Structures are given as structure tokens and as C-alpha cells.
């Protein structure tokens, strides 16, 4: 299995793609509200991605019919946006944005809370983000893939949560998905050794109940087997000699401050805002 290491020029292209994905996720995340459909989220992602001169990597990928994955409550990953999928008070929803700019891909996701989820669900979301940061913290040239999974699993288990095993991160660059597979469980000191210049996604999926999942009849949507909530966070990272450069993390002072859209005519307002 060949894993490409990026050149300096390619790394810079990945930084630009990663920033676009991060800015779109931040902008769209600030628009989320109770009563919005996940189909609205899809349109906002498509409009904002195009505004930034990129295209949604997911649209048409192996036939995927949307520009973004929207995974609400018990949906683990790859949820297809729908007019019938409405965000409710106390829901959580993962918005997974992948942007292609100049032939390179940036991939990032975040789980957002609508209103006030139950305390154990809020804790699930908090720990999922901690798991992402734990996985990133062990990345450096010379580390092994198993180190990432072990770091994630240790944090999840300490909180009494389970880690989905069937799905994981991946290599990324000119292809949205490339080797290696990045498991979110494992043993330290095992697996492929990382090299400077490798680009990976780390995207742990944590469940409140059992780690078991099932695939729905649409061939895309993955849900928890027991129907309990799941949360996920994701970043694209570049392996360096001393650590990881997170390509999809915005500095707080650089995070876009989008206009809040009105409850009525939200899509028309979004289009007008983006074209302005």
C-alpha cells in the first residue's frame, strides 16, 4: 500500500483547500437553527463552497446525491440531506464538509447542538471533540497509526462511551479518500509508521450506547444499532517532523462572523448574502 508524501507546493495547496472547508463549516454552522431541514444545510454548503471558488467534493462521489453529509442524532455518518429531516430542539447534528480547491481536498466536520440536548448527549459531544484532539496530539513523523486509535479509545473509554470501529479516517490529497485507513481504536506501537508530508483525516465517531452500527437501505446512511445518539468531529492534518499541522482549524480571531439568517425566507437570504 503506497502512501504519498506531499511536496511543499502540494502542502500549500492543501492548506488553501483545508481553510476553505473550515470557513464553510464555520459559516454554515452559525446558520443552524431549530426548524431548519438538512436539505437547507446542503444548499447553504453548496452556495458557500462555490462562493469561495471551490466545489463540494462529496457531490456525485460514487453517486452520493448531496454536497454535504448531515448526520442527526442516531445517524453515525454519511447522512443524506432531506426536506423531511428537520432539526428539532435538543437534537445534535454532524455537518461534514469536504471542499475541493485547485484539485486538492480539505475535509472537516463538527457536531452541533440545537437548543439544550440531554446532559448525557452534551457530554457525548464534548468527549467526541476531546477524542479528536487526543488523536491529533500523538501525530508526528515516526509515530504509528495505532497510536492515534489508542489515544482516541482511551479517552472514550474513560468517559464510558464506545468508538465505532467499522468507519475511520483516511489519507487525503488529490483524492478525497486515499490510503491509509485511520482506525479510531488500536494499540500503541502498531500499524504503519507515519512520515512527514502525509495528509490524513482523523474523525472519531463515538456512540452513547453500543459501538455497533447498521447501514440503511439507501446504501449510505449509517445509524447506531441501538438507536442511541452518535457524535463525530473531524480535521484534516499534515504530518510534520515534530507533530501535526491541522489544516482545517481556524484561529478564533479569524473565524468568519456570518450574518444570522432570518427564520423566514432563509434560503433566499442565504443566496443574497453569499452573492453580495
N, C-alpha and C positions, 0 to 999 in steps of 0.2 A: 504494500500500500504506500503510494507516494504521497507525501505531504509537502506542498510547495511552501517555500520561504519567500516572502515578498522582498523586492528591491526597494531602495529608498524612494524611488519615484512612485512605485506601487503603494507603498505605505502612506505617502502623502495623498494619493487618490482615495485610499481607504479612510483617511481622516476626514476628507470632504464628504464622502458618502455617509460616514457614521454621523457626522454633525447634522446633515440634512435629516436623517432618520430621527435623531434625537430631538431636533427642533419641531418636526412634525408631530411626534408623540407628545411633546410638551404642549404644543398649541392645541391639539385635539383634546388632550386630557383636561385642559382648562374649560372646554366647552361642555363636558359631560354633565348631565342633569337627569333627575327623575323624570320619566315620561319619554325620554329620547329612545328611538329604536336603534338597534345595532346597524340597520341599513343606513341610518343617518350618519353614524360614525364612519361607515365605509365611504360615503360621499365626501365627508369632510377630509378624510385621509387622502382621497384621490385628488381633490381640489388643491389641498395644501402641498402635496408632493409635486404636482405639476407646477404650482407657483414657484417652487424652489428649483425648477429646471430638471427635476428627476422624474422617474416613473416608479410606480409601485411594483416591486419585484414579484410579489405574490400573485398579481393578476394574471391568470392564464397558466400559472405554473402547474404542470401536469393536470391541467383542466380546472384548477381552482377558480371559482367564479367571482371572486371579490378582490379588493385592493388591500384588505387587512383581515386578520383573524380576530374575532371578538368572542371571548370565552367567558360566559357569565355563570357564576355560582358553581354548579356541579360540573360544568364543562372544563376539562383539563386543558385542552389546546385545540387549535385548528377549527374553532367555531366559525360557521359561515354566517355573515351578517344577514339579517332578515327583517322585513317590515313587521313580522309577528313577534319579534324578540324585543321586548320593551323593558328598559331599565326601571326597576322599582326601588322604593325606599328600603334600605338595608341590604341591597344587592352588592356584590362585588363583580367587577368585570375586568378581564385582562385584555388590553389592546396591544396587538403585536404588529409593529410597523417594520417593514423592510423596504429600503429605498435603493434604487439603482441610479448611480450618477457616474457618467463617464465610463460605464462598463464595469464598475465596482459596486459592491453591495454593503450596506450598513443595516444591521438587524438589532432591534431593541424592543422590549415590551415592559409593561408595568401593570400591576393590578390596582385598580382604583376602587374606592369605597363610595357608595351612593348613600347619603344620609348617615345613619348610625347602624352599621351591621351589629349583630350579636357580639358580645365580648370575645367569645372563642374564635369567631370569624375574623375579627380585627387582629387578634393575636396571630392567627394563621398568616395574614397578610404581612404583618411586621416580621415574623420569623422567616418567611419566604425571601424577603429582601435581605435579611441578615445572612441567609444561606448563600445568596448570590455573592455578597461581599466576602464571605468566608472562602468561597471557591476562587474568587479573583485574587485573594490575598496570598495564595500559595503558588500562583503562576509566575514562572521565571524560567530562563534558559537552564536546562539541566533537571528541572522538576519533571515529574511523571504525571500522566493523565489520571492515574489512580489517586494521586494526591488531591486533585480537585474534587473528585467524588467523595473521598473520605472526609474532607473538610466540610462539605455540604451536609453529608449524612450525620456527622457528629452533632452539628447544630440542630438539625431537625429532630433527631432522637432525644436530645436533651430537653426539647420542648414538648415531647410526646406526640410528634407529628410524623407522618410517613412520606417517603420520597417515591415518586413514580419512577419505575425502572425501564419501562418499555420505550420511553422517549428521552432524548437528551440534546445536548448541544452538538456543534459540528464545525468543521472548517468552513471558511468563507473568504471570498476574494472576488475573482472574476465570475465565479459560480456562487449562487446563493447557498447551496449545500455542497460541501466537499469533504473529503477525509480530513481529520479523523472524526469518529463518533466520540462525543464527550459525555460520558456517563456521569450521573449525579449521585452515584454510590460507588463504593470501591474500597480498595486497601492502599494505604500509603506505600510508596516504593514500587508500585506495579504499573504496568502499562507503558505505552510509548513515551519516550523521553521528548520533552519539548525543546525547541530550538528558537533562537532569536529570529524574528521575521515571520513566524507562524501567526496567522489570524484565526481566532476561534470565537464561537459564541458559547457563553455559559448561561444557562436558562433553567434553573431548577424549578420543578413543579412539585408542590407539596400538597398533601391531602389531609383533611381534618380527621378522616377515618382510615379505612383500609387503603393500601397503596394500589390495589387492583383497579384496572380501568377496562372499558369496553368501547369498541368502535361502532358508531351508529350506521344505519343503512345508507346514509349519504356518502359513505366512504371516506369522510374527512373528520367529522366531529368526534372527539374522544371525550368520554364522560367518566366520572368515578363510578365504580361498580355498585357502591352502596348509596349513591345519590347525595353524598355529603359534599361540602364545598372544597374547591381546589384553588390555589393561588400560585402565580408564577411571576418572576422578574427575569429580565434578560439584558445582557450587554454584549457588544462585540469588543473583543480585547486583542491587542497585539502583544505577543510575547517579546520581551526585551531581555537584555543580559542580566538585569537586576530586578525585574518584576513584570508588571503588566501595565500597558498603556490602554486605558479604557477609551475607546473611540466613540462611544455613544453616550458619554456622560457630559452634561452641560454644567459649567460652573454656575453657581447660584446667581451671580450678578449678570450672567449672560443669558439666563433663561428668558425666552420671549414672554412678554406680558400681553397676551391676547385680549381683545375686546370680548367681554361676555356677550353671548348672543341672546336675544330676547326669546321668550318662550314661544311666541307666535312667529310664524314665518321664518323659522330658524335656518332652513336651508337657503332660502333666498338671501337672508342676511349674511350667511357664511360666504356665499358666492360673491356678494357685493364687497365684503371685507377683503377677500382674497384678491379680487381683481383690482382693488383700489391701489 
